[in-house]
């Protein structure tokens, strides 16, 4: 972590600073001119993936700050879910672990280009669509959250454990335009050629077995995530099955 990468709040009254505080409980040996050591007793974290809130009470100021986080993880949405804020890792073509000259592009390049200069467009898209993302997430989650027959631990697990679908070393790749079915199919894949147009449309999706086990789409434990995929992003489930069937 870069220690200077912090939020600092400054309150001014009639041109005079009346309160200034780094919103961090850290007390580093550097940057001694900053007012460190925010009391964690006044900070509260709430999470309901893909949203989270950090609430700060400012002692003696009658001010409460809320820092909201949202990720565009929305059921059946295959554009917003590919946001690079969720998928950060590229993956080489060639499904035998060999780098080839045709590197598979990340999924979001379909919508924002692959020229390496998409950051302004991505930022603009996020800033102009995050309220829509929040509305869609609430419409998805509220029927479950408001169901009194479901225990709180179940509701929390049902949503918060989805984080691994995007943060489990996840990769979501486009199929290169010059790629054909024969380039992807292994010895057992001849009967899957009719699914290649589907693969070209929805790309190839993979996630790690675990942060300690650096293997992708290990089928013996896939049943843990298969229900979430088939219910929320069934096209990705089919894409994953394609790779297993090759």
One Martini backbone bead per residue (centre of mass of N, CA, C, O) as a GRO file, in nm:
protein
  246
    1UNK     BB    1   0.096   0.036   0.021
    2UNK     BB    2   0.036   0.370  -0.020
    3UNK     BB    3   0.043   0.592   0.235
    4UNK     BB    4  -0.070   0.852   0.065
    5UNK     BB    5  -0.333   0.676   0.005
    6UNK     BB    6  -0.572   0.901   0.115
    7UNK     BB    7  -0.820   1.030   0.311
    8UNK     BB    8  -0.905   1.382   0.351
    9UNK     BB    9  -1.047   1.603   0.589
   10UNK     BB   10  -1.181   1.945   0.543
   11UNK     BB   11  -1.276   2.214   0.758
   12UNK     BB   12  -1.435   2.532   0.686
   13UNK     BB   13  -1.451   2.870   0.843
   14UNK     BB   14  -1.415   3.162   0.717
   15UNK     BB   15  -1.125   3.050   0.595
   16UNK     BB   16  -1.094   2.841   0.833
   17UNK     BB   17  -0.944   2.579   0.984
   18UNK     BB   18  -1.124   2.336   1.205
   19UNK     BB   19  -1.069   2.057   1.038
   20UNK     BB   20  -0.825   1.780   1.024
   21UNK     BB   21  -0.822   1.443   0.865
   22UNK     BB   22  -0.710   1.131   0.848
   23UNK     BB   23  -0.882   0.835   0.729
   24UNK     BB   24  -0.672   0.685   0.947
   25UNK     BB   25  -0.520   0.464   1.188
   26UNK     BB   26  -0.256   0.537   1.110
   27UNK     BB   27   0.116   0.578   1.223
   28UNK     BB   28   0.346   0.691   1.051
   29UNK     BB   29   0.686   0.793   0.996
   30UNK     BB   30   0.561   0.953   0.777
   31UNK     BB   31   0.406   1.237   0.724
   32UNK     BB   32   0.393   1.422   1.000
   33UNK     BB   33   0.201   1.668   0.903
   34UNK     BB   34  -0.018   1.474   0.938
   35UNK     BB   35  -0.338   1.377   1.067
   36UNK     BB   36  -0.334   1.106   1.234
   37UNK     BB   37  -0.529   0.869   1.404
   38UNK     BB   38  -0.800   0.766   1.359
   39UNK     BB   39  -1.081   0.670   1.525
   40UNK     BB   40  -1.233   0.360   1.486
   41UNK     BB   41  -1.499   0.413   1.655
   42UNK     BB   42  -1.606   0.619   1.401
   43UNK     BB   43  -1.608   0.360   1.214
   44UNK     BB   44  -1.806   0.209   0.937
   45UNK     BB   45  -1.869  -0.111   0.789
   46UNK     BB   46  -2.047  -0.198   0.482
   47UNK     BB   47  -2.169  -0.507   0.317
   48UNK     BB   48  -2.323  -0.565  -0.025
   49UNK     BB   49  -2.270  -0.730  -0.272
   50UNK     BB   50  -2.152  -0.474  -0.494
   51UNK     BB   51  -2.160  -0.313  -0.215
   52UNK     BB   52  -2.032  -0.027  -0.016
   53UNK     BB   53  -1.971   0.121   0.320
   54UNK     BB   54  -1.823   0.420   0.463
   55UNK     BB   55  -1.849   0.547   0.795
   56UNK     BB   56  -1.798   0.886   0.923
   57UNK     BB   57  -1.733   1.030   1.232
   58UNK     BB   58  -1.696   1.366   1.351
   59UNK     BB   59  -1.570   1.474   1.622
   60UNK     BB   60  -1.742   1.769   1.718
   61UNK     BB   61  -1.897   1.837   1.411
   62UNK     BB   62  -2.169   1.719   1.305
   63UNK     BB   63  -2.041   1.492   1.101
   64UNK     BB   64  -2.123   1.272   0.818
   65UNK     BB   65  -1.951   1.029   0.627
   66UNK     BB   66  -2.000   0.873   0.294
   67UNK     BB   67  -1.850   0.591   0.135
   68UNK     BB   68  -1.917   0.473  -0.184
   69UNK     BB   69  -1.947   0.144  -0.336
   70UNK     BB   70  -1.945   0.023  -0.685
   71UNK     BB   71  -2.027  -0.260  -0.886
   72UNK     BB   72  -2.116  -0.396  -1.216
   73UNK     BB   73  -2.288  -0.648  -1.074
   74UNK     BB   74  -2.522  -0.787  -1.303
   75UNK     BB   75  -2.767  -0.963  -1.398
   76UNK     BB   76  -2.740  -1.040  -1.740
   77UNK     BB   77  -2.477  -0.855  -1.766
   78UNK     BB   78  -2.219  -0.844  -2.032
   79UNK     BB   79  -2.093  -0.551  -1.997
   80UNK     BB   80  -2.056  -0.435  -1.708
   81UNK     BB   81  -1.910  -0.691  -1.583
   82UNK     BB   82  -1.642  -0.623  -1.771
   83UNK     BB   83  -1.516  -0.435  -1.601
   84UNK     BB   84  -1.187  -0.349  -1.511
   85UNK     BB   85  -1.252  -0.333  -1.201
   86UNK     BB   86  -1.286  -0.662  -1.210
   87UNK     BB   87  -1.096  -0.715  -1.471
   88UNK     BB   88  -0.721  -0.738  -1.480
   89UNK     BB   89  -0.660  -0.999  -1.654
   90UNK     BB   90  -0.479  -1.153  -1.877
   91UNK     BB   91  -0.468  -1.400  -2.162
   92UNK     BB   92  -0.347  -1.647  -2.342
   93UNK     BB   93  -0.330  -1.805  -2.614
   94UNK     BB   94  -0.342  -2.159  -2.621
   95UNK     BB   95  -0.583  -2.329  -2.352
   96UNK     BB   96  -0.149  -2.501  -2.310
   97UNK     BB   97   0.025  -2.234  -2.206
   98UNK     BB   98   0.094  -2.075  -2.481
   99UNK     BB   99   0.237  -1.827  -2.630
  100UNK     BB  100   0.112  -1.610  -2.870
  101UNK     BB  101   0.063  -1.363  -3.109
  102UNK     BB  102  -0.253  -1.388  -3.012
  103UNK     BB  103  -0.385  -1.195  -2.790
  104UNK     BB  104  -0.626  -1.190  -2.569
  105UNK     BB  105  -0.879  -0.983  -2.508
  106UNK     BB  106  -1.057  -0.809  -2.317
  107UNK     BB  107  -1.389  -0.773  -2.291
  108UNK     BB  108  -1.411  -0.448  -2.278
  109UNK     BB  109  -1.288  -0.391  -2.568
  110UNK     BB  110  -1.555  -0.412  -2.727
  111UNK     BB  111  -1.659  -0.118  -2.600
  112UNK     BB  112  -1.349   0.054  -2.567
  113UNK     BB  113  -1.119  -0.077  -2.680
  114UNK     BB  114  -0.747  -0.164  -2.763
  115UNK     BB  115  -0.546   0.108  -2.756
  116UNK     BB  116  -0.490   0.218  -2.444
  117UNK     BB  117  -0.721   0.488  -2.436
  118UNK     BB  118  -0.993   0.425  -2.235
  119UNK     BB  119  -1.006   0.571  -1.957
  120UNK     BB  120  -1.197   0.815  -2.007
  121UNK     BB  121  -1.442   0.645  -2.102
  122UNK     BB  122  -1.466   0.469  -1.848
  123UNK     BB  123  -1.506   0.699  -1.645
  124UNK     BB  124  -1.754   0.825  -1.775
  125UNK     BB  125  -1.934   0.577  -1.760
  126UNK     BB  126  -1.934   0.546  -1.452
  127UNK     BB  127  -2.035   0.844  -1.375
  128UNK     BB  128  -2.312   0.801  -1.567
  129UNK     BB  129  -2.405   0.487  -1.436
  130UNK     BB  130  -2.413   0.427  -1.123
  131UNK     BB  131  -2.717   0.476  -1.063
  132UNK     BB  132  -2.816   0.246  -1.242
  133UNK     BB  133  -2.670   0.022  -1.098
  134UNK     BB  134  -2.809   0.060  -0.822
  135UNK     BB  135  -3.098   0.004  -0.918
  136UNK     BB  136  -3.047  -0.285  -1.022
  137UNK     BB  137  -2.939  -0.405  -0.759
  138UNK     BB  138  -3.190  -0.348  -0.586
  139UNK     BB  139  -3.394  -0.506  -0.763
  140UNK     BB  140  -3.245  -0.779  -0.711
  141UNK     BB  141  -3.216  -0.779  -0.381
  142UNK     BB  142  -3.482  -0.694  -0.228
  143UNK     BB  143  -3.661  -0.955  -0.233
  144UNK     BB  144  -3.456  -1.097  -0.037
  145UNK     BB  145  -3.418  -0.887   0.194
  146UNK     BB  146  -3.752  -0.877   0.247
  147UNK     BB  147  -3.740  -1.175   0.332
  148UNK     BB  148  -3.835  -1.309   0.645
  149UNK     BB  149  -3.773  -1.624   0.589
  150UNK     BB  150  -3.482  -1.526   0.572
  151UNK     BB  151  -3.184  -1.534   0.693
  152UNK     BB  152  -2.923  -1.321   0.736
  153UNK     BB  153  -2.685  -1.513   0.667
  154UNK     BB  154  -2.794  -1.590   0.386
  155UNK     BB  155  -2.799  -1.311   0.254
  156UNK     BB  156  -2.502  -1.249   0.290
  157UNK     BB  157  -2.386  -1.497   0.139
  158UNK     BB  158  -2.533  -1.471  -0.136
  159UNK     BB  159  -2.370  -1.198  -0.202
  160UNK     BB  160  -2.075  -1.182  -0.076
  161UNK     BB  161  -1.967  -1.456  -0.221
  162UNK     BB  162  -1.950  -1.329  -0.518
  163UNK     BB  163  -1.666  -1.201  -0.528
  164UNK     BB  164  -1.509  -1.447  -0.665
  165UNK     BB  165  -1.615  -1.399  -0.962
  166UNK     BB  166  -1.411  -1.124  -0.974
  167UNK     BB  167  -1.161  -1.192  -0.739
  168UNK     BB  168  -1.053  -1.492  -0.857
  169UNK     BB  169  -0.859  -1.435  -1.096
  170UNK     BB  170  -1.025  -1.321  -1.319
  171UNK     BB  171  -1.114  -1.410  -1.663
  172UNK     BB  172  -1.212  -1.217  -1.969
  173UNK     BB  173  -1.232  -1.311  -2.309
  174UNK     BB  174  -1.166  -1.268  -2.627
  175UNK     BB  175  -1.204  -1.368  -2.948
  176UNK     BB  176  -1.023  -1.358  -3.202
  177UNK     BB  177  -1.104  -1.270  -3.521
  178UNK     BB  178  -0.885  -1.497  -3.648
  179UNK     BB  179  -1.039  -1.715  -3.510
  180UNK     BB  180  -1.102  -2.064  -3.490
  181UNK     BB  181  -1.221  -2.359  -3.387
  182UNK     BB  182  -0.948  -2.519  -3.432
  183UNK     BB  183  -0.776  -2.338  -3.231
  184UNK     BB  184  -0.948  -2.446  -2.959
  185UNK     BB  185  -0.961  -2.740  -3.013
  186UNK     BB  186  -0.934  -3.038  -2.906
  187UNK     BB  187  -0.966  -3.373  -2.944
  188UNK     BB  188  -1.276  -3.343  -2.804
  189UNK     BB  189  -1.400  -3.077  -2.991
  190UNK     BB  190  -1.559  -3.153  -3.257
  191UNK     BB  191  -1.864  -3.140  -3.125
  192UNK     BB  192  -1.837  -2.796  -3.071
  193UNK     BB  193  -1.852  -2.610  -3.331
  194UNK     BB  194  -2.153  -2.493  -3.293
  195UNK     BB  195  -2.041  -2.300  -3.038
  196UNK     BB  196  -1.851  -2.080  -3.150
  197UNK     BB  197  -2.039  -1.832  -3.189
  198UNK     BB  198  -2.093  -1.809  -2.887
  199UNK     BB  199  -1.799  -1.759  -2.801
  200UNK     BB  200  -1.766  -1.498  -2.967
  201UNK     BB  201  -1.991  -1.340  -2.806
  202UNK     BB  202  -1.892  -1.425  -2.480
  203UNK     BB  203  -1.643  -1.571  -2.451
  204UNK     BB  204  -1.391  -1.635  -2.198
  205UNK     BB  205  -1.415  -1.804  -1.876
  206UNK     BB  206  -1.227  -1.757  -1.560
  207UNK     BB  207  -1.124  -1.917  -1.244
  208UNK     BB  208  -1.004  -1.974  -0.948
  209UNK     BB  209  -0.995  -2.204  -0.706
  210UNK     BB  210  -0.768  -2.030  -0.552
  211UNK     BB  211  -0.525  -1.838  -0.409
  212UNK     BB  212  -0.356  -2.116  -0.342
  213UNK     BB  213  -0.483  -2.233  -0.626
  214UNK     BB  214  -0.336  -2.205  -0.952
  215UNK     BB  215  -0.631  -2.290  -1.094
  216UNK     BB  216  -0.847  -2.326  -1.367
  217UNK     BB  217  -1.151  -2.459  -1.372
  218UNK     BB  218  -1.197  -2.669  -1.154
  219UNK     BB  219  -1.433  -2.920  -1.166
  220UNK     BB  220  -1.449  -3.041  -0.867
  221UNK     BB  221  -1.531  -2.721  -0.758
  222UNK     BB  222  -1.752  -2.578  -0.942
  223UNK     BB  223  -2.020  -2.622  -0.780
  224UNK     BB  224  -1.992  -2.367  -0.604
  225UNK     BB  225  -2.042  -2.164  -0.874
  226UNK     BB  226  -2.261  -2.276  -1.075
  227UNK     BB  227  -2.521  -2.152  -0.960
  228UNK     BB  228  -2.451  -1.854  -1.000
  229UNK     BB  229  -2.411  -1.867  -1.306
  230UNK     BB  230  -2.686  -1.994  -1.402
  231UNK     BB  231  -2.861  -1.759  -1.264
  232UNK     BB  232  -2.688  -1.487  -1.365
  233UNK     BB  233  -2.461  -1.617  -1.600
  234UNK     BB  234  -2.523  -1.852  -1.829
  235UNK     BB  235  -2.319  -1.786  -2.060
  236UNK     BB  236  -2.065  -1.846  -1.885
  237UNK     BB  237  -2.128  -2.139  -1.829
  238UNK     BB  238  -2.109  -2.231  -2.124
  239UNK     BB  239  -1.822  -2.139  -2.175
  240UNK     BB  240  -1.694  -2.320  -1.962
  241UNK     BB  241  -1.801  -2.591  -2.078
  242UNK     BB  242  -1.648  -2.577  -2.338
  243UNK     BB  243  -1.364  -2.606  -2.215
  244UNK     BB  244  -1.420  -2.880  -2.079
  245UNK     BB  245  -1.508  -3.026  -2.365
  246UNK     BB  246  -1.230  -3.019  -2.533
   0.00000   0.00000   0.00000
